[in-house]
């Protein structure tokens, strides 16, 4: 990027804040098992302006590790992710923040 560090992180912050988090994840108080497709469906419903393939679920050892959203270089326009691989597991454990 050609942006100054403060501008870059401001852009990243705007992109992060533009992704709506489904209610299930905000109020999770115990571990649940979900299919990656279910998680993607919840995020698609919460973010109808995001095109298909612009949100990915990442996992390791059958546990959710990240939800990734891809944006164009402007940091505002959601776009389909390229070169990233989503979770290939059928069911993953989703643990509330701060619990292992």
C-alpha positions, 0 to 999 in steps of 0.5 A: 500500500502507499498509505501512511500507517495511520491512514492504513489502520484507519482504512482497516478499522472502517473495513472491520466495522463494516462487517455486521456480526450475527447476533448468535456470536455476540451472545454466545455463552457456551461452545456450539457445533456448527457447519461452516455453511451455517456460519456463512449463511448467518454472515450472509444474512447479516451482510446482504450487500456482501457478494457471495464468496466475500466471507470465509470461515477458517478453522484448525483442528475442527475449531473456528479460528477466524471469519475473514472478509475480503475487500477491494483496495479501497477498503470499502467495497466487499469482493470475492476472496481470492487465494484464501482457503476456507474451512473444509471440515463438516462441523466445527466447534465455536467457542465463546471469546475468552474460553478454550 
